[in-house]
């Protein structure tokens, strides 16, 4: 879907209003024109009010379109993920989610260990006695 033309259109409108405002400012400052500055102030306010209304209308309208597209592309992406999900991509996705949470100022749900932390953790697991892992799996007669 081509959207650039919509954004270019609103850019052109805003540039046109900017140019009209500059022209009115020049007329307002003109000496010996016999024009009243108060009249221009009122019209400049109307230009800016209409610009704000138009930009608001455009933004609300395009936001709805963008939200629909986001949902549609998210569904397509989930279908792709179901077909092509691998370990590396899972870690990348989790990392991206955690980065987004960090940027939003939210606490992490997952923490990635550095290489040093990973070695230390693996050392702890290898030092555990064999009975610790199987405590919950004792036969009924062996319960203490």
N, C-alpha and C positions, 0 to 999 in steps of 0.2 A: 504494500500500500504506500503510495507516494503522499507524504505529508509536507514536504518542503514548501510546496506552493502555498499551503495555508499559512505557514510561518512567514514566508516571504510577503504574502499579502498584508498581514498585520504589521510587518515591518514597514512596508510602503505607506500604509495609512499613517503610522506614527511619524515617519519621516516627513510626510506631507503636512501633518499638523505642526511639527516642529518648524517647518519652513514658513507656514502661515503665521505662526506665533512670532517668528523673527521679523517677518514683514510688518506685522502689526506693531511690534516694538519700535521699528524704524519710523513708522508713521506717527506713533505716539510721541517720539522724541523730536520730531521735525518742528523746527521753529517756523514761524510765519505761515503755518498751514491753516490756521484758524480752526484746527480740530481740537476737540476737548479730550484731554488725557483720561478723564473719568470714563468716557464712552469706551475707550480701548481697554481699560481695566475690566470693565464689565464683559466685553466680548472675549477677552483673553480667558477670563474665568469660565465662560461658557465653552470655549474650545477645550480647555483642560477637563471640564466636567464631562463633556461628550467623549473625549479620549478615554477617560477612566471608565465610563460606562461601556464603551465599545471593547476596551481591553478586558474588562471583567466578563462581559458576555462571551468573548472569544475564549478566554482561559477556562471558564466553566464548561463551555461546549466542547473544547478540545480535551479537557480533562476526562470527561465522560468517555470520549472516543479512545483516549489513551488507556483508561482503566479496562475497557472492553478488550483492547488489543493485548494488554498485559495478561489478562485472564486467558485469552485464547492462546497466546504464545507459551504461557506457563503450562497449559494442558499439553501442547505439542512437545514441549521440552520434557515433561514428565514421561510421556510415551517414549521419547528417545532414551531417557535415562533407564527406563525399564529394559530396553533392548541392549543398551551398550554400557551398563554400569560395571565398573571394575573397581578394585581396591584403591588404586591411585586416585581415581576420580572422586571416590567417596571422601578420601582425606582432603582433597582440594575443596570439595563442596563444604565440608565441615569447617575448614579453615576460613572459607569465604563468609560463612554464617557467623563464625566467631569474630571475624574482623568487623562485620556489620554491627554486631552487638557492642564491640569495643567503641566504634565510632559513635554509637547512640548513647554511650555512657552506661551500658548495662553490664552486669557481671558475666563472666564466661560460664558456659555450661560444660565445656570440654577444655582440657589443658593439654597441650602437646609438650612432651618431655624433650629436653635437649639430649644430645648423644650421651653426655656425662650422666644426666639423670636417668636415662634409659639403662645404662650399664649398672648403675647403683641399684635400680629397681630389680633388674634381672639377678644381681648378686643376692639381694634379699630373698627372692623366691627360691634360689638354688640352695640357700642355707636352711630352709625350713625342714624340720624332721618329716619323714615319710608318713607318720601317723596323723599329722595335722591335716593333710589333704583328705584323708579317708575317715576322719572322725564321724562324719555323718553317715557313713556307709557301713557301719559295723553290723554284723548279724545280730538278731534279737537276743541270743543267749549271751553275747559279749558285753552288754550294756553295763556300765559301772554305776 
